[in-house]
Amino acid sequence: MIKVCSFLPAVTQMMYDMGLQDHLHGVTFECPSVALREKPPVVRCILEGKNYSSREIDALFSASKHQGKQLYYIDEPLLEVIAPDIIFTQDICDVCQIDTACTLAAAAKLEKQPELISISPESLSDVFNTAITIAAALGKEEKAYIYLEGLQRRIDVVIDGLRAHRVLPKRVMLLEWIDPLYNCGHWIPHQIAYAGGVDMLSNPSGDSIVTSWEKMVRYDPEVLVIAPCGFTTERTKEEMHLLTAKVGWENIKAVRDRQVFMADFELFTQSSAETLTRGIELLAGLFHPEVMSVPGPLRKKYKRLEQASRLH
């Protein structure tokens, strides 16, 4: 059997989604809990177990990048024991995950040289196609097509529901980081579009970038979704004061209309094709509650700001 190490939580999740987890012999410290219960973490981070603020995390990653230092590292003795045939890595973000260059340096020391496959999607369709790449590398391509067909049916339900009611797209904004403010990029604007929204400050199929508070206030979104990369709703709640204290916060339409939501990052960043589909289903329910409802299993994955404030 082909032995795999996955250095991306998204790949790990998709392998489980497609029933390919028996091939998986090593993961990262950030992989889904089901994988960490069964597979050893090969990729670690010096920030594990630390509770830094958004600003501190941003500063640490910026400083490490400027100095050419790595915050992620590989347990090389463990990797040697595993002796994988394939390592799935990435080149889309050297902040969120270990990159191919670092992986290549560790793999070069192995007695048996693995194949390195970079999974670096930029758009939503790219994410779906990575499922085929993963499954094909294991000789199980048909599993990807079955997996993707089911996801497309779910997206079609959302699209058809919105079309049937002739809804107009909502002017929305999704934040990938709070301090500093980052807009959303890559596949998230496509998720928003499928859910019946448009984020004019986003960067489709490109990197998220720092966005000024003044620009966001002028944009005046009807719906604001806050889903910082790596943060659960509970973690985001701890830093909401950084937004609510800003001048002009109460004047934003989404705030006035109680349309500010916090959502778990896993529905938008570092996610499998299935998780991103769930993100579309959630957003459709938030943008257009008059015609679409949030699926039951997803109701614990978000909070309206007022709900969160009472729980704090």
Salt bridges, closest charged atoms under 4 A:
GLU48 OE1 - ARG44 NH2 2.91
GLU76 OE2 - LYS109 NZ 3.23
ASP85 OD1 - LYS112 NZ 2.95
ASP94 OD1 - LYS65 NZ 3.83
GLU149 OE2 - ARG153 NH1 3.69
ASP160 OD1 - ARG163 NH1 2.97
ASP179 OD1 - ARG55 NH2 2.62
ASP207 OD1 - HIS186 NE2 3.13
GLU222 OE2 - ARG171 NH1 3.91
GLU234 OE1 - LYS237 NZ 2.77
GLU234 OE2 - LYS303 NZ 2.80
GLU238 OE1 - ARG235 NH1 3.53
GLU239 OE2 - ARG235 NH1 3.18
ASP257 OD2 - LYS253 NZ 2.84
ASP264 OD2 - LYS301 NZ 3.77
GLU266 OE2 - LYS301 NZ 2.59
GLU274 OE2 - ARG154 NH1 3.18
GLU274 OE1 - ARG278 NE 3.27
GLU281 OE2 - ARG154 NE 3.02
GLU290 OE2 - HIS288 ND1 3.62
GLU306 OE1 - ARG258 NE 2.75
